[in-house]
Amino acid sequence: MIADDVIKAVRDLPSLPAVVVELLATMEQEDIDTHVLAGKITLDQALTAKTLRLANSSFYGMPSKVTTIPQAISVLGFHSIRTLVTACSVTASFTPGAGDAFDFPGFWRHAIGSAVCARVLAPHYRINPDTAFTAGLLHDLGTLVLATRFRDDYLRVSAYRREHDCLTETAQLAVFGIGHAAVGAALAAHWKFPPPIQAAVAEHHSAGERLTRHTPVTLPAVVYLANILAHALDLSGQQDDQAPPLPLAAWQALALSDAACDSVFADTEKLFHDMCQMLTP
């Protein structure tokens, strides 16, 4: 197995629904015609059904039943609907095969935990919470590509991790010659994610290396921290989960007070369980 085979597999993946690509593109637009986009969401029956189910969930606590996409946008806001639609489409793009050994539930619990944590962290750094949530949810997509498109080879990743007691990225590099961050970046480009989200996916293990007290905290840095905290909080529920190291210099550059940390941990754990009920496939 060589890295070129993996990148070719990424390019062979089907595209996301056109409406999702349009919704992702609006993350960098100021003038958005929500009526047009609502009409396009409505044309996709499966997407409409799941979005309305989410809008009517206890997480949002609507006083009356939401029955249409325009109504959902008016009561929840366009940004929330965009996040939900994107999340639904991405989670539906990868499904387990018969007898699959890969831990899909654990994977999605970590992805959702990272997304929620990124959303909670974002206001501390003046970053859009919805963009942070989406980037956090998508940061490990490369692992899904490797695990679903190269099932037999991925068994060797699990074996390598057990034998060497190392991080998943290290095992993937040993087996495939490429790690999930690079694979995820290729998929984010293939699916035409906005550049900030592409960067967050590509750099979610390396963004901390460039953090200093004199540079602003970017979206990749927020996802980098959210990923570490989600592992540290054991949100995946996986017995062999390991938190990547957080260098002291990076932690100091992120400059979260003890009170802010306590708030981030509490809010993440509170929102995590509700989001899991809505988004876990």
N, C-alpha and C positions, 0 to 999 in steps of 0.2 A: 504494500500500500504506500503510495506516495502522495504528497500534498496536492499535486496537479489533478489527481483523480478526485480528490475531495472537492476542489474548486469547480471541476466540471460537473459534479453532482449538484452543486449549488445552482449552477446556471441552468440545469435541467429541471429544477423545481418549478411547479406552476406559479404563475403570478398571483398576487393577492387580488381580490375583487376590485374592480375599477373604482368603486365608491370609496373603498378604504384608502386606496392610493390618493384619491382626491382629498379625503379627510386629513391624511397625514401631511399633504402639501399645505393645508390651511394653517398648520402650526407656525408658518413663517409669513402669513398674510394678515393684514389688519382689516381689510374690507372683505367680509364674508357674507355671501347671500345664503343665509341659513334655510330659506324656503326652498331654494333649488336643491341643496344638499339633502334636505329632509325628504324631498320627492324621490331622490335617487336611492336613499336608504329604504324607503317604502317599497320600491320595486323588488327588493330582495326579501322574499317572504321569511326565510330562515333568520336573517339578520334582524328583521323587524320584530319577529316573535321573541327572540332572545333579548333584544333591547327593551322591549316593553316589560318582559318578565323582570329584568333587572331594575327598571324604573319603578316597578311596583313592589320591590322587595323591601323588607323591614329596614334595610340599610339607609334608605332615603326617607322612610316614614311619611309618605305622601298622605294627606288627609282624605283624598278621594282617588278612585282608580284612574290611572293614566291609560288611555285607549288608542292614542295616535302618536306618531313620531313628532309632528309639530308640537303637540301638547307636552310630550316628554322634553323637548328642547326648551319650551317656555318655562317649565317648572324646575328642571334640573340645570338648565344652561347648556349652551352648545358645547363648551369645552368638556363637560362631564360626558355628554352623549358621544362625542368624538372618541374619548378615551375608552368608553365601554364598547363601542362598535369595533374599534381597532383590536382591543383585547379579545373580543369574541372571535374575530376572524383569524387572528394568529393562533389562538388555542385550538381552533378547529382544523388548522392546516397540518397538524401532526397528531396522529392517533396511534395507539399501540397495536402491534400485530399479535396474532395468536401465539401464546406462549412466550411473549416478550419478557426478557429478563430485566430490561431497563426499568428503573423505578420512576414511572411517570408521575404518580401522585406526589412523591417527594420532590421531584423536579419542579412541578408547578407550585407546590407550597413555598419553595425557596424563591421562585420567580415572583410570586405574588408578595411574599414578605419583603423582597428587595424593592418592589414597586411601591408598596405602602411606605416603607422606610424612606425611600427617595422623595416621595410626596411630602412626608412630614419634615424632612430636612430642608427641602427646597426654599421655603420662606426665609430661613436663616441666612440664605445666600442670594436672595432676590432673584430666584430662578422660578420659572413658571411651574407650579405644582403638577399640572396635568402632563406637561412634557416630561417632567421628571418621573412621573408614574409610568408613562409609556416606555421611556428608556429603561427604567428599572425592570419592567416586565419582560422586555425583549433582550436583556443583556446577555443571557446564556443561550440564545437561539442556536448558536453554533454547535452546542452539545446535542441538541435535538437532531440536527442534520447528521452528525456522526452516528448517533445512537439508532436512528431510524433508517438511514440509507446504507449503513455498513454494520448491520446487526452482529454478524459473527465476529468481525474485527473488534467491535466495541466490547465484547466479552473479555478480550485481552486487556482492555483499559482497566476494567474492574479488577482483574487478576493482578495487574501491575501495581495498582493502588494498594491492594492488600499486602502484596509482597514487600513493597518499598515504603509503605505508610506515608504516602505523599499526597499532594493536592491533585485534583482531577486534571487540571491543565498540564501538569508535569507528566502524568501518565499518558495523556493524549499525544503530547509531543513525542514521547518515546515510541508509541505505537504507530501513529499516523504521520509524524513529521510535521504536524501542524496542530495548533491548539484551537479551542473553541472560540477564543476572542477573534482570531483572524478569520475563521470560518463564518462566524456571526457577522463580521464586518462585510464580508463578501455577499452574504445573504441580504444584509441591510441595503447594500448598494443595488443588488438585483431587484429588490422590492421597492426601490426608490424612496427609502426613508429620508426625511430631512437630514442635511449634513450634521447638525448637532447630535441627533440620535445615532447616526452612523458612527460618529466619533465616540459617543458614550459606549456603544457596543464594542468598538475596537479597543478602547483604552480602559475598560473597567478593571483590569488587573494592573495597569501601568500608570494611571493618571496620578497616583500618589507620589511617584518618583519626581514629578516636576513641581509639586506643591511647595511654595515658600510663603513666608508671611507678607511678602511684598507683591504677590500676584493675586488677582481675583479668583475666587473658587468658581470653577466652571461646571457645566452639566456632567461631563465625564468624571470629575472629581466627586460630585455628589453621588453618582451611581457607584463609583469605586468604594466610597464609604458605606453606602447603603448595602452593598453586597457583603462587605465584611461584617457589618452589624447584624444582618439577617442570618449569616452563618453563626455568629457569636450567640445570638438569641435562640439558636437551634430550631428555627421555624420550619425547616424541612422535615423534621422528625426522623431523619436518617441517623442510624446508630454510628456510622463511620464518618459523619460530617466533620469537616475541619474548617476553621476560620483562617483565611489568609492572614499573614502578619500585617500589622499596621505600624509602619515606622514612626518613631517618636517625632521626627521632623514634620511628617505629613499631619499627624494629629495636632501638633502645635499650630501648623498653618491653618487647619480647619477651625481652630479656636472656638470650640463649643464649651460653654461653661458647664459646671456640674449640674446646675438646675436645668439647663437646656438639654443635656444628655438624659436626665431623668424623664423630662417631658417627651423627648423623642422615643425613648424606650416604651413608655406607658402608652403613648398614642399609637405607636406601631403595633403593639400587641393587641390593643383594643380594636383597631381597624382591620387587622390581619384576619381575624376569625370571620368577620362579616364578609370581607372580600373573597375569602376562600369558598364560602358557601355559594357565592354568586358566580365565580369565575373558574373554579376547578372543573375540568372536563369530566 
